[in-house]
Amino acid sequence: MMRKDAGTAGGTEFTLDGAECINLQQILQAFNSTISEEHAWALFYQAARCFQKCLAEGNTCFLISEPRHVLLHKDGSVHPRTLQHPGDT
């Protein structure tokens, strides 16, 4: 479970979903900030790997358009469900 301390701004608590993921919007809210350039490049890399795998398997991939559509697994990878049905998160 990811938790933001109640004493800090927002005091919001977030939990991982059944696939042990959390969306990018929740992470941004938890830290009440944007991500660093280094984190952005890591996110782009993980998303590109996810797209590559999705296309290699012959699956239909949807373009993500909002931070809440990006599902990040607890190991830091972009979860394949990110590309399957954005907006269903």
HTML snippet that shows the backbone in 3Dmol.js (N, CA, C, O; Angstrom):
<script src="https://3Dmol.org/build/3Dmol-min.js"></script>
<div id="view" style="width:600px;height:400px;position:relative"></div>
<script>
const pdb = `
ATOM      1  N   MET A   1       0.838  -1.173   0.000  1.00  0.00           N
ATOM      2  CA  MET A   1       0.000   0.000   0.000  1.00  0.00           C
ATOM      3  C   MET A   1       0.883   1.236   0.000  1.00  0.00           C
ATOM      4  O   MET A   1       1.872   1.295   0.730  1.00  0.00           O
ATOM      5  N   MET A   2       0.538   2.205  -0.800  1.00  0.00           N
ATOM      6  CA  MET A   2       1.219   3.483  -0.825  1.00  0.00           C
ATOM      7  C   MET A   2       0.408   4.442   0.009  1.00  0.00           C
ATOM      8  O   MET A   2      -0.814   4.511  -0.122  1.00  0.00           O
ATOM      9  N   ARG A   3       1.081   5.183   0.865  1.00  0.00           N
ATOM     10  CA  ARG A   3       0.345   6.086   1.717  1.00  0.00           C
ATOM     11  C   ARG A   3       1.053   7.417   1.824  1.00  0.00           C
ATOM     12  O   ARG A   3       2.278   7.485   1.917  1.00  0.00           O
ATOM     13  N   LYS A   4       0.280   8.447   1.810  1.00  0.00           N
ATOM     14  CA  LYS A   4       0.805   9.783   2.044  1.00  0.00           C
ATOM     15  C   LYS A   4       0.416  10.155   3.458  1.00  0.00           C
ATOM     16  O   LYS A   4      -0.746  10.014   3.840  1.00  0.00           O
ATOM     17  N   ASP A   5       1.361  10.623   4.233  1.00  0.00           N
ATOM     18  CA  ASP A   5       1.083  10.957   5.626  1.00  0.00           C
ATOM     19  C   ASP A   5      -0.011  11.995   5.735  1.00  0.00           C
ATOM     20  O   ASP A   5      -0.065  12.946   4.955  1.00  0.00           O
ATOM     21  N   ALA A   6      -0.890  11.804   6.719  1.00  0.00           N
ATOM     22  CA  ALA A   6      -2.002  12.722   6.924  1.00  0.00           C
ATOM     23  C   ALA A   6      -1.529  14.114   7.311  1.00  0.00           C
ATOM     24  O   ALA A   6      -2.267  15.081   7.128  1.00  0.00           O
ATOM     25  N   GLY A   7      -0.318  14.240   7.842  1.00  0.00           N
ATOM     26  CA  GLY A   7       0.191  15.532   8.264  1.00  0.00           C
ATOM     27  C   GLY A   7       0.667  16.411   7.120  1.00  0.00           C
ATOM     28  O   GLY A   7       0.895  17.604   7.318  1.00  0.00           O
ATOM     29  N   THR A   8       0.822  15.848   5.928  1.00  0.00           N
ATOM     30  CA  THR A   8       1.286  16.630   4.787  1.00  0.00           C
ATOM     31  C   THR A   8       0.106  17.104   3.965  1.00  0.00           C
ATOM     32  O   THR A   8      -1.020  16.648   4.162  1.00  0.00           O
ATOM     33  N   ALA A   9       0.358  18.010   3.054  1.00  0.00           N
ATOM     34  CA  ALA A   9      -0.713  18.561   2.218  1.00  0.00           C
ATOM     35  C   ALA A   9      -1.445  17.453   1.488  1.00  0.00           C
ATOM     36  O   ALA A   9      -0.818  16.586   0.879  1.00  0.00           O
ATOM     37  N   GLY A  10      -2.729  17.475   1.545  1.00  0.00           N
ATOM     38  CA  GLY A  10      -3.544  16.481   0.849  1.00  0.00           C
ATOM     39  C   GLY A  10      -3.953  15.337   1.747  1.00  0.00           C
ATOM     40  O   GLY A  10      -5.131  14.981   1.782  1.00  0.00           O
ATOM     41  N   GLY A  11      -3.022  14.750   2.473  1.00  0.00           N
ATOM     42  CA  GLY A  11      -3.320  13.654   3.382  1.00  0.00           C
ATOM     43  C   GLY A  11      -4.060  12.503   2.723  1.00  0.00           C
ATOM     44  O   GLY A  11      -4.906  11.873   3.357  1.00  0.00           O
ATOM     45  N   THR A  12      -3.760  12.220   1.475  1.00  0.00           N
ATOM     46  CA  THR A  12      -4.468  11.199   0.711  1.00  0.00           C
ATOM     47  C   THR A  12      -3.786   9.857   0.849  1.00  0.00           C
ATOM     48  O   THR A  12      -2.558   9.775   0.887  1.00  0.00           O
ATOM     49  N   GLU A  13      -4.586   8.799   0.924  1.00  0.00           N
ATOM     50  CA  GLU A  13      -4.055   7.451   0.988  1.00  0.00           C
ATOM     51  C   GLU A  13      -4.365   6.737  -0.316  1.00  0.00           C
ATOM     52  O   GLU A  13      -5.487   6.809  -0.818  1.00  0.00           O
ATOM     53  N   PHE A  14      -3.376   6.051  -0.864  1.00  0.00           N
ATOM     54  CA  PHE A  14      -3.553   5.318  -2.107  1.00  0.00           C
ATOM     55  C   PHE A  14      -3.178   3.864  -1.889  1.00  0.00           C
ATOM     56  O   PHE A  14      -2.269   3.563  -1.115  1.00  0.00           O
ATOM     57  N   THR A  15      -3.865   2.973  -2.558  1.00  0.00           N
ATOM     58  CA  THR A  15      -3.535   1.561  -2.477  1.00  0.00           C
ATOM     59  C   THR A  15      -3.278   1.032  -3.880  1.00  0.00           C
ATOM     60  O   THR A  15      -3.757   1.584  -4.870  1.00  0.00           O
ATOM     61  N   LEU A  16      -2.520  -0.035  -3.941  1.00  0.00           N
ATOM     62  CA  LEU A  16      -2.277  -0.705  -5.212  1.00  0.00           C
ATOM     63  C   LEU A  16      -3.539  -1.459  -5.602  1.00  0.00           C
ATOM     64  O   LEU A  16      -4.282  -1.919  -4.734  1.00  0.00           O
ATOM     65  N   ASP A  17      -3.785  -1.591  -6.903  1.00  0.00           N
ATOM     66  CA  ASP A  17      -4.941  -2.353  -7.356  1.00  0.00           C
ATOM     67  C   ASP A  17      -4.628  -3.853  -7.331  1.00  0.00           C
ATOM     68  O   ASP A  17      -3.573  -4.256  -6.841  1.00  0.00           O
ATOM     69  N   GLY A  18      -5.520  -4.663  -7.843  1.00  0.00           N
ATOM     70  CA  GLY A  18      -5.353  -6.114  -7.836  1.00  0.00           C
ATOM     71  C   GLY A  18      -4.140  -6.608  -8.601  1.00  0.00           C
ATOM     72  O   GLY A  18      -3.625  -7.691  -8.321  1.00  0.00           O
ATOM     73  N   ALA A  19      -3.680  -5.820  -9.567  1.00  0.00           N
ATOM     74  CA  ALA A  19      -2.495  -6.183 -10.350  1.00  0.00           C
ATOM     75  C   ALA A  19      -1.236  -5.546  -9.763  1.00  0.00           C
ATOM     76  O   ALA A  19      -0.183  -5.534 -10.401  1.00  0.00           O
ATOM     77  N   GLU A  20      -1.351  -5.021  -8.555  1.00  0.00           N
ATOM     78  CA  GLU A  20      -0.247  -4.359  -7.851  1.00  0.00           C
ATOM     79  C   GLU A  20       0.248  -3.129  -8.613  1.00  0.00           C
ATOM     80  O   GLU A  20       1.452  -2.911  -8.751  1.00  0.00           O
ATOM     81  N   CYS A  21      -0.705  -2.326  -9.106  1.00  0.00           N
ATOM     82  CA  CYS A  21      -0.397  -1.125  -9.863  1.00  0.00           C
ATOM     83  C   CYS A  21      -1.036   0.102  -9.220  1.00  0.00           C
ATOM     84  O   CYS A  21      -1.965  -0.001  -8.419  1.00  0.00           O
ATOM     85  N   ILE A  22      -0.516   1.249  -9.591  1.00  0.00           N
ATOM     86  CA  ILE A  22      -1.067   2.543  -9.229  1.00  0.00           C
ATOM     87  C   ILE A  22      -0.919   3.422 -10.458  1.00  0.00           C
ATOM     88  O   ILE A  22       0.031   3.263 -11.224  1.00  0.00           O
ATOM     89  N   ASN A  23      -1.853   4.352 -10.656  1.00  0.00           N
ATOM     90  CA  ASN A  23      -1.719   5.177 -11.857  1.00  0.00           C
ATOM     91  C   ASN A  23      -0.865   6.409 -11.590  1.00  0.00           C
ATOM     92  O   ASN A  23      -0.695   6.829 -10.445  1.00  0.00           O
ATOM     93  N   LEU A  24      -0.336   6.971 -12.655  1.00  0.00           N
ATOM     94  CA  LEU A  24       0.581   8.098 -12.557  1.00  0.00           C
ATOM     95  C   LEU A  24      -0.067   9.303 -11.883  1.00  0.00           C
ATOM     96  O   LEU A  24       0.596  10.029 -11.143  1.00  0.00           O
ATOM     97  N   GLN A  25      -1.349   9.518 -12.132  1.00  0.00           N
ATOM     98  CA  GLN A  25      -2.044  10.650 -11.510  1.00  0.00           C
ATOM     99  C   GLN A  25      -1.999  10.533  -9.986  1.00  0.00           C
ATOM    100  O   GLN A  25      -1.792  11.532  -9.297  1.00  0.00           O
ATOM    101  N   GLN A  26      -2.190   9.337  -9.460  1.00  0.00           N
ATOM    102  CA  GLN A  26      -2.142   9.133  -8.015  1.00  0.00           C
ATOM    103  C   GLN A  26      -0.746   9.430  -7.460  1.00  0.00           C
ATOM    104  O   GLN A  26      -0.613   9.993  -6.374  1.00  0.00           O
ATOM    105  N   ILE A  27       0.279   9.055  -8.200  1.00  0.00           N
ATOM    106  CA  ILE A  27       1.651   9.326  -7.767  1.00  0.00           C
ATOM    107  C   ILE A  27       1.901  10.827  -7.727  1.00  0.00           C
ATOM    108  O   ILE A  27       2.483  11.339  -6.771  1.00  0.00           O
ATOM    109  N   LEU A  28       1.460  11.531  -8.766  1.00  0.00           N
ATOM    110  CA  LEU A  28       1.643  12.978  -8.805  1.00  0.00           C
ATOM    111  C   LEU A  28       0.912  13.655  -7.645  1.00  0.00           C
ATOM    112  O   LEU A  28       1.423  14.602  -7.046  1.00  0.00           O
ATOM    113  N   GLN A  29      -0.283  13.162  -7.336  1.00  0.00           N
ATOM    114  CA  GLN A  29      -1.036  13.712  -6.213  1.00  0.00           C
ATOM    115  C   GLN A  29      -0.366  13.394  -4.882  1.00  0.00           C
ATOM    116  O   GLN A  29      -0.344  14.232  -3.981  1.00  0.00           O
ATOM    117  N   ALA A  30       0.176  12.198  -4.756  1.00  0.00           N
ATOM    118  CA  ALA A  30       0.816  11.790  -3.502  1.00  0.00           C
ATOM    119  C   ALA A  30       2.014  12.676  -3.185  1.00  0.00           C
ATOM    120  O   ALA A  30       2.242  13.027  -2.027  1.00  0.00           O
ATOM    121  N   PHE A  31       2.779  13.035  -4.212  1.00  0.00           N
ATOM    122  CA  PHE A  31       3.957  13.864  -4.006  1.00  0.00           C
ATOM    123  C   PHE A  31       3.648  15.352  -4.155  1.00  0.00           C
ATOM    124  O   PHE A  31       4.492  16.202  -3.874  1.00  0.00           O
ATOM    125  N   ASN A  32       2.425  15.657  -4.601  1.00  0.00           N
ATOM    126  CA  ASN A  32       1.987  17.031  -4.789  1.00  0.00           C
ATOM    127  C   ASN A  32       3.018  17.814  -5.605  1.00  0.00           C
ATOM    128  O   ASN A  32       3.372  18.946  -5.275  1.00  0.00           O
ATOM    129  N   SER A  33       3.488  17.174  -6.679  1.00  0.00           N
ATOM    130  CA  SER A  33       4.550  17.764  -7.487  1.00  0.00           C
ATOM    131  C   SER A  33       4.587  17.092  -8.849  1.00  0.00           C
ATOM    132  O   SER A  33       3.925  16.081  -9.082  1.00  0.00           O
ATOM    133  N   THR A  34       5.372  17.675  -9.741  1.00  0.00           N
ATOM    134  CA  THR A  34       5.629  17.037 -11.026  1.00  0.00           C
ATOM    135  C   THR A  34       6.773  16.040 -10.839  1.00  0.00           C
ATOM    136  O   THR A  34       7.378  15.975  -9.768  1.00  0.00           O
ATOM    137  N   ILE A  35       7.061  15.273 -11.874  1.00  0.00           N
ATOM    138  CA  ILE A  35       8.172  14.328 -11.792  1.00  0.00           C
ATOM    139  C   ILE A  35       9.440  14.994 -12.327  1.00  0.00           C
ATOM    140  O   ILE A  35       9.370  15.959 -13.089  1.00  0.00           O
ATOM    141  N   SER A  36      10.581  14.479 -11.925  1.00  0.00           N
ATOM    142  CA  SER A  36      11.857  15.022 -12.380  1.00  0.00           C
ATOM    143  C   SER A  36      12.112  14.602 -13.830  1.00  0.00           C
ATOM    144  O   SER A  36      11.449  13.711 -14.360  1.00  0.00           O
ATOM    145  N   GLU A  37      13.071  15.255 -14.446  1.00  0.00           N
ATOM    146  CA  GLU A  37      13.439  14.903 -15.822  1.00  0.00           C
ATOM    147  C   GLU A  37      13.914  13.454 -15.887  1.00  0.00           C
ATOM    148  O   GLU A  37      13.584  12.730 -16.826  1.00  0.00           O
ATOM    149  N   GLU A  38      14.680  13.040 -14.898  1.00  0.00           N
ATOM    150  CA  GLU A  38      15.176  11.660 -14.854  1.00  0.00           C
ATOM    151  C   GLU A  38      14.020  10.664 -14.770  1.00  0.00           C
ATOM    152  O   GLU A  38      14.024   9.644 -15.460  1.00  0.00           O
ATOM    153  N   HIS A  39      13.040  10.959 -13.930  1.00  0.00           N
ATOM    154  CA  HIS A  39      11.876  10.078 -13.817  1.00  0.00           C
ATOM    155  C   HIS A  39      11.051  10.082 -15.102  1.00  0.00           C
ATOM    156  O   HIS A  39      10.503   9.052 -15.495  1.00  0.00           O
ATOM    157  N   ALA A  40      10.964  11.240 -15.755  1.00  0.00           N
ATOM    158  CA  ALA A  40      10.220  11.327 -17.013  1.00  0.00           C
ATOM    159  C   ALA A  40      10.856  10.442 -18.086  1.00  0.00           C
ATOM    160  O   ALA A  40      10.151   9.730 -18.801  1.00  0.00           O
ATOM    161  N   TRP A  41      12.204  10.487 -18.200  1.00  0.00           N
ATOM    162  CA  TRP A  41      12.881   9.639 -19.180  1.00  0.00           C
ATOM    163  C   TRP A  41      12.696   8.160 -18.854  1.00  0.00           C
ATOM    164  O   TRP A  41      12.517   7.344 -19.759  1.00  0.00           O
ATOM    165  N   ALA A  42      12.739   7.811 -17.576  1.00  0.00           N
ATOM    166  CA  ALA A  42      12.520   6.424 -17.175  1.00  0.00           C
ATOM    167  C   ALA A  42      11.102   5.989 -17.535  1.00  0.00           C
ATOM    168  O   ALA A  42      10.887   4.864 -17.986  1.00  0.00           O
ATOM    169  N   LEU A  43      10.149   6.874 -17.335  1.00  0.00           N
ATOM    170  CA  LEU A  43       8.755   6.572 -17.665  1.00  0.00           C
ATOM    171  C   LEU A  43       8.584   6.394 -19.171  1.00  0.00           C
ATOM    172  O   LEU A  43       7.901   5.470 -19.613  1.00  0.00           O
ATOM    173  N   PHE A  44       9.206   7.281 -19.967  1.00  0.00           N
ATOM    174  CA  PHE A  44       9.146   7.135 -21.426  1.00  0.00           C
ATOM    175  C   PHE A  44       9.750   5.802 -21.867  1.00  0.00           C
ATOM    176  O   PHE A  44       9.193   5.119 -22.727  1.00  0.00           O
ATOM    177  N   TYR A  45      10.871   5.438 -21.286  1.00  0.00           N
ATOM    178  CA  TYR A  45      11.531   4.181 -21.627  1.00  0.00           C
ATOM    179  C   TYR A  45      10.617   2.993 -21.315  1.00  0.00           C
ATOM    180  O   TYR A  45      10.442   2.103 -22.147  1.00  0.00           O
ATOM    181  N   GLN A  46      10.042   2.986 -20.119  1.00  0.00           N
ATOM    182  CA  GLN A  46       9.159   1.887 -19.730  1.00  0.00           C
ATOM    183  C   GLN A  46       7.913   1.839 -20.620  1.00  0.00           C
ATOM    184  O   GLN A  46       7.458   0.757 -20.993  1.00  0.00           O
ATOM    185  N   ALA A  47       7.367   2.999 -20.957  1.00  0.00           N
ATOM    186  CA  ALA A  47       6.196   3.034 -21.840  1.00  0.00           C
ATOM    187  C   ALA A  47       6.542   2.517 -23.236  1.00  0.00           C
ATOM    188  O   ALA A  47       5.757   1.788 -23.842  1.00  0.00           O
ATOM    189  N   ALA A  48       7.719   2.894 -23.746  1.00  0.00           N
ATOM    190  CA  ALA A  48       8.145   2.412 -25.063  1.00  0.00           C
ATOM    191  C   ALA A  48       8.307   0.896 -25.063  1.00  0.00           C
ATOM    192  O   ALA A  48       7.918   0.235 -26.026  1.00  0.00           O
ATOM    193  N   ARG A  49       8.869   0.343 -24.010  1.00  0.00           N
ATOM    194  CA  ARG A  49       9.000  -1.119 -23.885  1.00  0.00           C
ATOM    195  C   ARG A  49       7.630  -1.779 -23.865  1.00  0.00           C
ATOM    196  O   ARG A  49       7.429  -2.828 -24.477  1.00  0.00           O
ATOM    197  N   CYS A  50       6.695  -1.163 -23.163  1.00  0.00           N
ATOM    198  CA  CYS A  50       5.338  -1.702 -23.088  1.00  0.00           C
ATOM    199  C   CYS A  50       4.674  -1.683 -24.475  1.00  0.00           C
ATOM    200  O   CYS A  50       4.049  -2.664 -24.880  1.00  0.00           O
ATOM    201  N   PHE A  51       4.812  -0.555 -25.205  1.00  0.00           N
ATOM    202  CA  PHE A  51       4.269  -0.461 -26.565  1.00  0.00           C
ATOM    203  C   PHE A  51       4.910  -1.511 -27.467  1.00  0.00           C
ATOM    204  O   PHE A  51       4.217  -2.168 -28.243  1.00  0.00           O
ATOM    205  N   GLN A  52       6.225  -1.671 -27.370  1.00  0.00           N
ATOM    206  CA  GLN A  52       6.940  -2.626 -28.198  1.00  0.00           C
ATOM    207  C   GLN A  52       6.423  -4.042 -27.957  1.00  0.00           C
ATOM    208  O   GLN A  52       6.187  -4.788 -28.907  1.00  0.00           O
ATOM    209  N   LYS A  53       6.249  -4.406 -26.710  1.00  0.00           N
ATOM    210  CA  LYS A  53       5.752  -5.738 -26.373  1.00  0.00           C
ATOM    211  C   LYS A  53       4.317  -5.933 -26.870  1.00  0.00           C
ATOM    212  O   LYS A  53       3.979  -6.986 -27.411  1.00  0.00           O
ATOM    213  N   CYS A  54       3.492  -4.926 -26.684  1.00  0.00           N
ATOM    214  CA  CYS A  54       2.096  -4.993 -27.116  1.00  0.00           C
ATOM    215  C   CYS A  54       2.010  -5.208 -28.628  1.00  0.00           C
ATOM    216  O   CYS A  54       1.253  -6.059 -29.096  1.00  0.00           O
ATOM    217  N   LEU A  55       2.782  -4.442 -29.382  1.00  0.00           N
ATOM    218  CA  LEU A  55       2.773  -4.555 -30.837  1.00  0.00           C
ATOM    219  C   LEU A  55       3.369  -5.872 -31.304  1.00  0.00           C
ATOM    220  O   LEU A  55       2.867  -6.472 -32.255  1.00  0.00           O
ATOM    221  N   ALA A  56       4.437  -6.335 -30.650  1.00  0.00           N
ATOM    222  CA  ALA A  56       5.072  -7.601 -31.025  1.00  0.00           C
ATOM    223  C   ALA A  56       4.123  -8.779 -30.827  1.00  0.00           C
ATOM    224  O   ALA A  56       4.197  -9.772 -31.552  1.00  0.00           O
ATOM    225  N   GLU A  57       3.239  -8.667 -29.848  1.00  0.00           N
ATOM    226  CA  GLU A  57       2.270  -9.738 -29.584  1.00  0.00           C
ATOM    227  C   GLU A  57       1.042  -9.634 -30.481  1.00  0.00           C
ATOM    228  O   GLU A  57       0.147 -10.476 -30.410  1.00  0.00           O
ATOM    229  N   GLY A  58       0.995  -8.600 -31.330  1.00  0.00           N
ATOM    230  CA  GLY A  58      -0.118  -8.426 -32.267  1.00  0.00           C
ATOM    231  C   GLY A  58      -1.375  -7.873 -31.626  1.00  0.00           C
ATOM    232  O   GLY A  58      -2.461  -7.986 -32.195  1.00  0.00           O
ATOM    233  N   ASN A  59      -1.244  -7.280 -30.456  1.00  0.00           N
ATOM    234  CA  ASN A  59      -2.405  -6.724 -29.760  1.00  0.00           C
ATOM    235  C   ASN A  59      -2.722  -5.324 -30.268  1.00  0.00           C
ATOM    236  O   ASN A  59      -1.862  -4.635 -30.816  1.00  0.00           O
ATOM    237  N   THR A  60      -3.960  -4.922 -30.077  1.00  0.00           N
ATOM    238  CA  THR A  60      -4.356  -3.552 -30.362  1.00  0.00           C
ATOM    239  C   THR A  60      -3.901  -2.697 -29.200  1.00  0.00           C
ATOM    240  O   THR A  60      -4.164  -3.022 -28.042  1.00  0.00           O
ATOM    241  N   CYS A  61      -3.220  -1.606 -29.505  1.00  0.00           N
ATOM    242  CA  CYS A  61      -2.729  -0.695 -28.468  1.00  0.00           C
ATOM    243  C   CYS A  61      -3.452   0.635 -28.582  1.00  0.00           C
ATOM    244  O   CYS A  61      -3.610   1.175 -29.677  1.00  0.00           O
ATOM    245  N   PHE A  62      -3.881   1.148 -27.469  1.00  0.00           N
ATOM    246  CA  PHE A  62      -4.525   2.449 -27.424  1.00  0.00           C
ATOM    247  C   PHE A  62      -3.528   3.496 -26.966  1.00  0.00           C
ATOM    248  O   PHE A  62      -2.671   3.226 -26.124  1.00  0.00           O
ATOM    249  N   LEU A  63      -3.643   4.678 -27.519  1.00  0.00           N
ATOM    250  CA  LEU A  63      -2.772   5.780 -27.143  1.00  0.00           C
ATOM    251  C   LEU A  63      -3.231   6.346 -25.804  1.00  0.00           C
ATOM    252  O   LEU A  63      -4.417   6.608 -25.610  1.00  0.00           O
ATOM    253  N   ILE A  64      -2.308   6.528 -24.902  1.00  0.00           N
ATOM    254  CA  ILE A  64      -2.649   7.087 -23.595  1.00  0.00           C
ATOM    255  C   ILE A  64      -2.616   8.607 -23.701  1.00  0.00           C
ATOM    256  O   ILE A  64      -1.745   9.172 -24.362  1.00  0.00           O
ATOM    257  N   SER A  65      -3.566   9.262 -23.047  1.00  0.00           N
ATOM    258  CA  SER A  65      -3.666  10.709 -23.184  1.00  0.00           C
ATOM    259  C   SER A  65      -3.695  11.454 -21.852  1.00  0.00           C
ATOM    260  O   SER A  65      -3.631  12.683 -21.833  1.00  0.00           O
ATOM    261  N   GLU A  66      -3.789  10.736 -20.755  1.00  0.00           N
ATOM    262  CA  GLU A  66      -3.863  11.376 -19.443  1.00  0.00           C
ATOM    263  C   GLU A  66      -3.003  10.610 -18.453  1.00  0.00           C
ATOM    264  O   GLU A  66      -2.825   9.401 -18.599  1.00  0.00           O
ATOM    265  N   PRO A  67      -2.464  11.294 -17.443  1.00  0.00           N
ATOM    266  CA  PRO A  67      -1.648  10.602 -16.434  1.00  0.00           C
ATOM    267  C   PRO A  67      -2.389   9.452 -15.743  1.00  0.00           C
ATOM    268  O   PRO A  67      -1.772   8.459 -15.359  1.00  0.00           O
ATOM    269  N   ARG A  68      -3.700   9.585 -15.584  1.00  0.00           N
ATOM    270  CA  ARG A  68      -4.452   8.514 -14.907  1.00  0.00           C
ATOM    271  C   ARG A  68      -4.522   7.239 -15.743  1.00  0.00           C
ATOM    272  O   ARG A  68      -4.856   6.177 -15.216  1.00  0.00           O
ATOM    273  N   HIS A  69      -4.215   7.325 -17.029  1.00  0.00           N
ATOM    274  CA  HIS A  69      -4.231   6.151 -17.901  1.00  0.00           C
ATOM    275  C   HIS A  69      -2.959   5.314 -17.774  1.00  0.00           C
ATOM    276  O   HIS A  69      -2.949   4.142 -18.151  1.00  0.00           O
ATOM    277  N   VAL A  70      -1.886   5.906 -17.245  1.00  0.00           N
ATOM    278  CA  VAL A  70      -0.598   5.209 -17.140  1.00  0.00           C
ATOM    279  C   VAL A  70      -0.577   4.401 -15.844  1.00  0.00           C
ATOM    280  O   VAL A  70      -0.544   4.964 -14.749  1.00  0.00           O
ATOM    281  N   LEU A  71      -0.598   3.082 -15.982  1.00  0.00           N
ATOM    282  CA  LEU A  71      -0.573   2.198 -14.822  1.00  0.00           C
ATOM    283  C   LEU A  71       0.846   1.722 -14.584  1.00  0.00           C
ATOM    284  O   LEU A  71       1.458   1.100 -15.452  1.00  0.00           O
ATOM    285  N   LEU A  72       1.358   2.014 -13.417  1.00  0.00           N
ATOM    286  CA  LEU A  72       2.716   1.625 -13.063  1.00  0.00           C
ATOM    287  C   LEU A  72       2.681   0.492 -12.058  1.00  0.00           C
ATOM    288  O   LEU A  72       2.043   0.584 -11.010  1.00  0.00           O
ATOM    289  N   HIS A  73       3.378  -0.573 -12.399  1.00  0.00           N
ATOM    290  CA  HIS A  73       3.484  -1.718 -11.495  1.00  0.00           C
ATOM    291  C   HIS A  73       4.425  -1.371 -10.358  1.00  0.00           C
ATOM    292  O   HIS A  73       5.253  -0.470 -10.492  1.00  0.00           O
ATOM    293  N   LYS A  74       4.310  -2.068  -9.251  1.00  0.00           N
ATOM    294  CA  LYS A  74       5.158  -1.759  -8.098  1.00  0.00           C
ATOM    295  C   LYS A  74       6.641  -1.968  -8.389  1.00  0.00           C
ATOM    296  O   LYS A  74       7.486  -1.444  -7.663  1.00  0.00           O
ATOM    297  N   ASP A  75       6.978  -2.730  -9.448  1.00  0.00           N
ATOM    298  CA  ASP A  75       8.389  -2.912  -9.816  1.00  0.00           C
ATOM    299  C   ASP A  75       8.906  -1.779 -10.701  1.00  0.00           C
ATOM    300  O   ASP A  75      10.075  -1.785 -11.086  1.00  0.00           O
ATOM    301  N   GLY A  76       8.042  -0.798 -11.032  1.00  0.00           N
ATOM    302  CA  GLY A  76       8.447   0.359 -11.819  1.00  0.00           C
ATOM    303  C   GLY A  76       8.134   0.259 -13.301  1.00  0.00           C
ATOM    304  O   GLY A  76       8.316   1.231 -14.034  1.00  0.00           O
ATOM    305  N   SER A  77       7.672  -0.883 -13.750  1.00  0.00           N
ATOM    306  CA  SER A  77       7.350  -1.032 -15.174  1.00  0.00           C
ATOM    307  C   SER A  77       5.950  -0.486 -15.461  1.00  0.00           C
ATOM    308  O   SER A  77       5.108  -0.383 -14.569  1.00  0.00           O
ATOM    309  N   VAL A  78       5.727  -0.140 -16.733  1.00  0.00           N
ATOM    310  CA  VAL A  78       4.396   0.263 -17.173  1.00  0.00           C
ATOM    311  C   VAL A  78       3.617  -1.017 -17.426  1.00  0.00           C
ATOM    312  O   VAL A  78       4.057  -1.875 -18.191  1.00  0.00           O
ATOM    313  N   HIS A  79       2.477  -1.147 -16.793  1.00  0.00           N
ATOM    314  CA  HIS A  79       1.672  -2.366 -16.906  1.00  0.00           C
ATOM    315  C   HIS A  79       1.013  -2.420 -18.285  1.00  0.00           C
ATOM    316  O   HIS A  79       0.538  -1.397 -18.777  1.00  0.00           O
ATOM    317  N   PRO A  80       0.977  -3.599 -18.915  1.00  0.00           N
ATOM    318  CA  PRO A  80       0.371  -3.732 -20.245  1.00  0.00           C
ATOM    319  C   PRO A  80      -1.083  -3.261 -20.318  1.00  0.00           C
ATOM    320  O   PRO A  80      -1.541  -2.840 -21.380  1.00  0.00           O
ATOM    321  N   ARG A  81      -1.798  -3.327 -19.221  1.00  0.00           N
ATOM    322  CA  ARG A  81      -3.197  -2.881 -19.195  1.00  0.00           C
ATOM    323  C   ARG A  81      -3.300  -1.391 -19.540  1.00  0.00           C
ATOM    324  O   ARG A  81      -4.367  -0.919 -19.934  1.00  0.00           O
ATOM    325  N   THR A  82      -2.207  -0.658 -19.394  1.00  0.00           N
ATOM    326  CA  THR A  82      -2.171   0.767 -19.749  1.00  0.00           C
ATOM    327  C   THR A  82      -2.597   0.968 -21.199  1.00  0.00           C
ATOM    328  O   THR A  82      -3.297   1.930 -21.512  1.00  0.00           O
ATOM    329  N   LEU A  83      -2.185   0.080 -22.072  1.00  0.00           N
ATOM    330  CA  LEU A  83      -2.424   0.227 -23.507  1.00  0.00           C
ATOM    331  C   LEU A  83      -3.671  -0.480 -23.993  1.00  0.00           C
ATOM    332  O   LEU A  83      -4.049  -0.328 -25.155  1.00  0.00           O
ATOM    333  N   GLN A  84      -4.317  -1.245 -23.138  1.00  0.00           N
ATOM    334  CA  GLN A  84      -5.448  -2.045 -23.574  1.00  0.00           C
ATOM    335  C   GLN A  84      -6.754  -1.266 -23.580  1.00  0.00           C
ATOM    336  O   GLN A  84      -7.484  -1.293 -24.572  1.00  0.00           O
ATOM    337  N   HIS A  85      -7.055  -0.583 -22.504  1.00  0.00           N
ATOM    338  CA  HIS A  85      -8.306   0.176 -22.418  1.00  0.00           C
ATOM    339  C   HIS A  85      -8.105   1.425 -21.588  1.00  0.00           C
ATOM    340  O   HIS A  85      -8.565   1.478 -20.447  1.00  0.00           O
ATOM    341  N   PRO A  86      -7.426   2.444 -22.127  1.00  0.00           N
ATOM    342  CA  PRO A  86      -7.226   3.651 -21.336  1.00  0.00           C
ATOM    343  C   PRO A  86      -8.550   4.267 -20.933  1.00  0.00           C
ATOM    344  O   PRO A  86      -9.506   4.278 -21.708  1.00  0.00           O
ATOM    345  N   GLY A  87      -8.597   4.762 -19.754  1.00  0.00           N
ATOM    346  CA  GLY A  87      -9.835   5.363 -19.256  1.00  0.00           C
ATOM    347  C   GLY A  87     -10.634   4.411 -18.392  1.00  0.00           C
ATOM    348  O   GLY A  87     -11.547   4.835 -17.683  1.00  0.00           O
ATOM    349  N   ASP A  88     -10.303   3.122 -18.440  1.00  0.00           N
ATOM    350  CA  ASP A  88     -10.994   2.143 -17.605  1.00  0.00           C
ATOM    351  C   ASP A  88     -10.379   2.059 -16.214  1.00  0.00           C
ATOM    352  O   ASP A  88     -10.794   1.230 -15.404  1.00  0.00           O
ATOM    353  N   THR A  89      -9.398   2.905 -15.928  1.00  0.00           N
ATOM    354  CA  THR A  89      -8.721   2.851 -14.642  1.00  0.00           C
ATOM    355  C   THR A  89      -9.486   3.593 -13.591  1.00  0.00           C
ATOM    356  O   THR A  89      -9.057   3.651 -12.439  1.00  0.00           O
TER     357      THR A  89
END
`;
const viewer = $3Dmol.createViewer("view");
viewer.addModel(pdb, "pdb");
viewer.setStyle({}, {cartoon: {color: "spectrum"}});
viewer.zoomTo();
viewer.render();
</script>
